[in-house]
């Protein structure tokens, strides 16, 4: 999404004539549109302009307004919505209440959804990675184990692929508790193989010394007990989380779209208020100016700025002097000469996920 400029200049001699003039002079440099400012009373809104602007951060490519327009179209066709933003009520109060409500609802709605997503991601992380770390639930089957035996137990051992021959040669000799010829390759990944091996055991537990013997040869025994109920529960938990996420996703997205539309509309109304108030401050009363929203053509920003300065540089004698003599203008310390214009000027950046001063 590209940059837009909001400018305002006196209606010389009328707003209509100003619009026709600027459109003709900049037609090769910019796509320009009238910006529909309401007729506002200056005193009522002077204080409102001093507050921070509202910036929407939810998403891009969302539709705005009752006609569900793309953001760019909403901006270029903007007209004041008197039903949502009555002119007799302070706009900043309306917007602050709207944004506060949206922010509170968003935190509440997203907390439950994010928790579900984190729980699902935790399960999915267990299913990824190599055989040293990943869950073995979807790797092993019942037939890989000796079950319900008083004297035998099955171990799962991770063996580097480069050590397969060594494993086959030595595993029976690692401890006298190993059942000969019991090694079975269960699963492989890019780096490792998972072998099952059967050994004798006493008192229902594996000898720690046997595990240590495997480790000394760089064979890693995975801590895993085949429990059909636990395996079924883990698989059910994943399916349950996926269904819950799918169920919540649609309503949450619809809520985000509706409230994005409201917040974006409020933001552009604040922009309109700033343009109106700044225009009155600069050009005084009675109201006689025209606001224009411009989309500079690619690589034409500099030329467009020069053209606008030529058209409206006479509005501020300090600007003409500073251009001629390259002097600092009083009251603009820290802004930079390129940030000041003799006409009202604001940027509107529709790349809402990027940090911007617009």
C-alpha positions in Angstrom: 0.0 0.0 0.0 1.5 3.3 -1.1 1.8 6.8 0.6 -1.0 9.4 0.4 -0.8 13.1 1.1 -3.6 15.2 2.6 -3.2 18.9 1.7 -5.4 21.9 2.1 -5.0 25.3 0.4 -7.2 28.5 0.2 -10.0 28.6 -2.3 -8.6 31.1 -4.7 -11.1 32.5 -5.6 -13.3 29.6 -4.5 -12.7 26.0 -3.3 -14.1 24.7 -6.6 -11.6 26.8 -8.7 -8.8 25.8 -6.4 -9.6 22.1 -6.9 -9.7 22.5 -10.7 -6.5 24.4 -10.7 -4.5 21.9 -8.5 -5.9 18.9 -10.4 -4.7 20.4 -13.7 -1.3 21.3 -12.4 -0.5 17.9 -10.8 -2.3 15.5 -13.1 0.9 14.0 -14.4 2.4 13.7 -10.9 -0.5 12.4 -8.7 -3.9 10.8 -8.6 -5.9 13.5 -6.7 -9.3 13.4 -5.1 -11.4 15.9 -3.2 -11.4 15.2 0.5 -14.8 15.7 2.0 -14.5 17.9 5.0 -17.6 18.9 7.0 -18.6 22.4 7.9 -17.4 22.6 11.5 -17.3 25.3 14.1 -13.7 26.2 15.0 -14.1 26.8 18.7 -15.8 23.5 19.4 -13.0 21.4 18.1 -9.8 23.4 18.9 -9.0 21.3 22.0 -9.7 18.0 20.3 -6.9 18.3 17.8 -4.3 18.3 20.6 -4.8 14.6 21.5 -2.9 11.6 20.1 -4.2 10.1 16.9 -5.8 6.7 16.8 -3.8 4.2 14.7 -5.3 0.9 13.7 -2.9 -2.1 13.9 -5.1 -5.1 13.4 -4.6 -6.1 9.8 -4.2 -5.0 6.2 -6.4 -5.4 3.2 -9.6 -5.1 5.3 -12.8 -3.4 4.2 -14.0 -0.1 5.7 -17.4 1.5 6.1 -20.9 0.4 5.4 -20.0 0.1 1.7 -17.1 -2.2 2.6 -14.5 -0.3 0.6 -10.8 -1.0 0.5 -8.8 1.4 2.7 -7.5 3.3 -0.3 -11.0 3.8 -1.8 -12.4 4.8 1.6 -9.7 7.5 1.9 -10.1 8.9 -1.6 -13.9 8.9 -1.4 -14.1 10.1 2.2 -17.1 12.0 3.4 -17.9 12.9 7.0 -20.1 10.4 8.7 -22.4 12.6 10.8 -24.3 9.6 12.2 -21.3 8.0 13.9 -19.4 11.3 14.6 -21.9 14.0 15.3 -20.4 17.5 14.8 -21.9 18.7 18.1 -20.0 16.2 20.2 -16.2 16.3 20.8 -14.7 13.8 18.3 -11.7 12.9 20.5 -14.1 11.7 23.3 -16.0 9.6 20.8 -12.9 8.0 19.4 -11.2 7.4 22.7 -14.4 5.6 23.9 -14.5 3.5 20.7 -10.8 2.5 20.8 -11.0 1.8 24.6 -13.9 -0.6 24.0 -12.2 -2.3 21.1 -8.9 -2.7 23.0 -10.7 -4.2 26.0 -12.7 -6.6 23.9 -9.7 -7.6 21.8 -7.7 -8.6 24.9 -10.5 -10.6 26.2 -11.3 -12.4 22.9 -7.7 -13.0 21.9 -6.6 -14.4 25.3 -8.6 -17.5 25.0 -7.8 -18.0 21.4 -4.1 -17.5 21.9 -4.1 -20.0 24.8 -5.6 -22.7 22.6 -3.1 -22.0 19.8 -0.2 -22.2 22.2 -1.4 -25.5 23.6 -1.8 -26.9 20.0 1.7 -25.6 19.1 3.2 -27.3 22.1 1.8 -30.6 20.9 2.9 -30.0 17.3 6.4 -29.1 18.5 6.6 -32.6 20.1 5.8 -34.1 16.7 8.7 -32.3 14.9 12.4 -32.5 15.3 14.6 -35.6 15.2 14.2 -38.9 17.1 16.2 -37.6 20.0 13.5 -35.1 21.0 10.3 -35.7 19.1 7.2 -37.5 20.5 7.1 -41.2 19.7 3.4 -41.5 19.9 3.0 -41.5 16.1 6.1 -43.5 15.5 5.7 -46.7 17.5 2.9 -49.4 17.4 1.7 -52.0 19.8 3.6 -54.8 18.1 6.9 -53.1 18.8 6.6 -53.9 22.5 6.5 -56.9 24.8 3.6 -56.1 27.0 2.2 -57.5 30.3 5.4 -59.6 30.9 6.7 -60.2 34.4 10.3 -60.7 33.2 10.7 -58.8 29.9 10.7 -55.2 29.0 11.1 -53.3 25.7 13.5 -50.3 25.4 13.5 -47.8 22.6 17.1 -46.8 21.6 18.1 -43.9 19.3 21.1 -44.8 17.2 23.0 -42.5 14.8 22.7 -43.8 11.3 26.5 -43.8 10.9 26.6 -46.3 13.8 24.1 -48.9 12.6 26.8 -51.6 12.0 28.3 -50.9 15.4 24.9 -51.2 17.0 24.2 -54.6 15.3 27.6 -55.8 16.4 27.6 -54.8 20.0 24.0 -54.4 21.4 23.7 -58.0 22.6 27.0 -57.6 24.5 26.3 -54.3 26.3 24.7 -56.2 29.2 23.8 -59.8 29.9 20.2 -58.7 30.3 19.7 -58.2 26.6 17.5 -60.8 24.8 19.6 -62.0 21.7 18.3 -61.0 18.3 15.6 -58.8 19.7 16.7 -55.6 18.0 14.2 -54.2 15.5 14.5 -51.0 13.5 11.2 -49.1 14.2 11.7 -45.8 12.5 14.3 -43.6 10.7 14.8 -39.9 10.1 17.6 -38.0 8.4 20.1 -38.5 11.2 18.9 -41.4 13.5 17.2 -44.7 13.7 14.9 -45.8 16.4 15.5 -49.5 17.5 13.4 -51.5 19.9 15.3 -54.0 22.0 14.0 -56.5 24.6 15.8 -57.2 27.9 15.1 -59.1 31.1 14.2 -57.0 34.1 13.6 -57.5 37.8 11.1 -55.9 40.2 9.3 -54.2 37.3 12.1 -51.7 36.4 15.0 -51.4 34.1 18.5 -51.5 35.6 20.1 -48.0 35.4 23.4 -49.7 34.7 22.0 -51.1 31.5 20.9 -47.6 30.3 24.4 -46.3 31.2 26.0 -49.0 29.0 24.0 -47.8 26.0 25.0 -44.2 26.7 28.7 -45.0 26.8 28.4 -46.2 23.2 26.4 -43.0 22.2 23.2 -45.0 22.0 20.4 -43.0 23.7 17.5 -44.8 25.5 14.3 -42.8 25.2 12.1 -42.7 28.3 8.9 -44.1 26.8 6.2 -46.5 28.2 3.6 -47.9 25.8 0.3 -46.9 27.3 -2.7 -47.1 24.9 -4.8 -44.9 27.0 -2.2 -42.1 27.3 -1.5 -42.3 23.5 -5.3 -42.1 22.7 -5.6 -39.2 25.2 -2.8 -37.2 23.5 -4.2 -37.8 20.1 -7.7 -36.8 21.3 -6.3 -33.6 22.9 -4.8 -32.5 19.6 -8.0 -33.2 17.7 -10.0 -31.3 20.3 -7.7 -28.3 20.2 -7.9 -28.2 16.4 -11.7 -28.3 16.5 -11.8 -25.6 19.1 -9.5 -23.3 17.2 -11.5 -23.8 14.0 -14.7 -23.0 15.9 -13.3 -19.8 17.3 -11.5 -18.6 14.2 -14.5 -17.5 12.2 -16.2 -15.4 14.9 -12.9 -13.8 15.9 -12.0 -12.8 12.3 -15.5 -11.4 11.8 -15.1 -9.3 15.0 -11.7 -8.1 13.9 -13.0 -7.0 10.5 -16.0 -5.1 11.9 -13.9 -3.3 14.6 -11.0 -2.6 12.2 -13.5 -0.9 10.0 -14.7 1.3 12.9 -11.2 2.1 14.1 -9.9 3.0 10.6 -12.9 5.2 9.9 -12.3 7.0 13.2 -8.7 7.5 12.3 -9.5 9.1 9.0 -12.1 11.3 10.7 -9.4 12.5 13.0 -7.2 13.3 10.0 -10.1 15.2 8.5 -10.4 17.2 11.8 -6.7 18.0 11.8 -6.8 19.2 8.2 -9.9 21.4 9.0 -8.5 22.8 12.2 -5.0 23.5 10.7 -6.6 25.1 7.7 -8.7 27.5 9.8 -5.6 28.4 11.9 -3.6 29.1 8.8 -6.1 30.7 6.5 -8.5 32.2 9.1 -12.2 32.7 8.8 -14.5 32.6 7.0 -13.9 29.1 5.7 -12.6 29.2 2.2 -10.3 26.4 1.4 -10.3 23.0 -0.3 -8.8 19.7 1.0 -7.3 17.3 -1.4 -6.1 13.7 -1.0 -3.2 12.9 -3.3 -1.5 9.7 -4.3 1.9 10.7 -5.7 3.0 8.7 -8.8 6.0 6.5 -8.4 9.2 8.6 -8.2 7.2 11.8 -8.6 7.2 12.9 -4.9 9.9 15.4 -5.3 8.5 17.0 -8.5 5.0 17.1 -7.0 6.3 18.9 -3.9 8.1 21.4 -6.1 4.9 22.0 -8.1 2.8 22.5 -5.0 5.4 24.9 -3.5 5.3 26.9 -6.7 1.5 27.0 -6.6 1.2 27.9 -2.9 4.6 29.3 -1.8 3.1 32.8 -1.7 0.9 31.8 1.3 3.8 32.1 3.7 6.5 34.8 3.1 8.8 33.0 5.5 8.8 30.0 3.2 9.8 32.1 0.2 12.6 33.7 2.2 13.9 30.4 3.5 13.9 28.9 0.1 15.8 31.8 -1.3 18.3 32.2 1.5 18.3 28.7 3.0 17.7 30.1 6.5 16.1 28.4 9.5 12.5 29.4 10.2 11.4 30.4 13.7 9.4 27.8 15.5 10.5 24.9 13.3 13.7 23.8 15.1 14.1 20.1 15.0 11.6 19.6 12.2 13.9 20.0 9.3 13.3 22.4 6.4 11.8 19.6 4.2 9.1 19.0 6.8 7.5 22.4 6.5 5.1 23.4 3.7 3.3 26.7 3.0 0.1 24.8 2.8 -1.5 22.3 5.2 0.1 18.9 4.7 -0.3 15.5 6.3 0.9 12.1 5.3 -1.3 9.1 5.5 0.5 5.8 5.4 -1.8 2.8 4.8 1.0 0.3 5.6 -0.7 -0.1 9.0 1.6 -2.8 10.3 4.6 -0.6 9.9 5.6 1.9 12.5 4.6 5.3 11.2 4.1 8.8 12.4 1.0 9.2 10.2 
